[in-house]
């Protein structure tokens, strides 16, 4: 009989049929289908993920899996989940474990949590409807502020420009206030001269406020 750890290990690289057959022999503390799907996303087993998304008989939170796929910056895994009709902005996951009002965090915020997000992957998310004005749950931090802080200018500015091209509101984000708070003259000049930032917009130029 297989152990729980053996089933989860199989989820990392084995075909769906092999994983399911092994799981049937695990009678003590068998992993849930959600736990198996999470392992599949985390370790790149897209075939198992697709099988579970289409055939699971217990709740599988597609929203949480989408965030994990975003963390891995994996187009195939994200697309497998989006193909089932999930809103990329996580506004509503009808089969998930969280209430529809709980966005957890947007995919754009998620991909910027780790350094060096490729601009082409970020563009791929925006092309599929990711909200360029997304605000982080809890901290209420606009995605444009996240982008401004994402590494050096060579890394951050292509992402900042993508967000603005897709409709990010620089004034709503208080982006000019943020760059003023960190004395970033180059980004301030860009926001005013190229992105239309309002220099008279009320706000608090304090770094921790944003």
Phi, psi and omega in degrees: 000141181280151175266167178303314182295326178292321178295314180295325177295320179296330180296341184286329186208001183268154176299155182304318182299319181292319180296315182294320178296320179294319181298327180295336180270357180267103185263344181246118177057050179295137178298146175286164178296327177296317179295323178292319179295321179298317177297320181298317179293314185298327186248004171088025179265079187293329180296316178294319179301312181300318181298314182293322179298325183268338190234358182301141180256358176236162185302130174235111184284102181294329179297314179294320178295323178297319178295321178295320177295325177295319178300323179281352182053050184249111177296315182300318182288321177296318181294323178300323180282317180295330180299340179274002175097010180289138174294123182298338179271004176059028178293333181202121176242093189297341180251008186276180183263353182251154178295156185296339180276353182263103183277354181064293176180149180284158180296327180294317175299320184297316184288341179268359180290333177255153184289161170063048175290126179295135181298326181292327176290320178298319177297322179301320179293317179295322178299332180264015171099008177300138188285115180288354176246024181298140178241131183296133175296138179092282182287342180058038181265123181295145183299331180295326177292319175304315182296321180300330184261007187274078176081198181282178184300324181296330178270317187284315190295322175301324179287319176302314181294324175298314180301315181294320178298328180268007171109012177298134181269105185294331180282319176299323182287345186057038183296322180294322177297320181295310184294331175295324182292337180249011176058040179265089185294322182298313180290325178298316179297318178299314183297320182282313188277331185242333186252000174076026179295138181275114183288348179259008181293124178296147178174181182244110181280063178235127187307311186288347179289334184251000000 
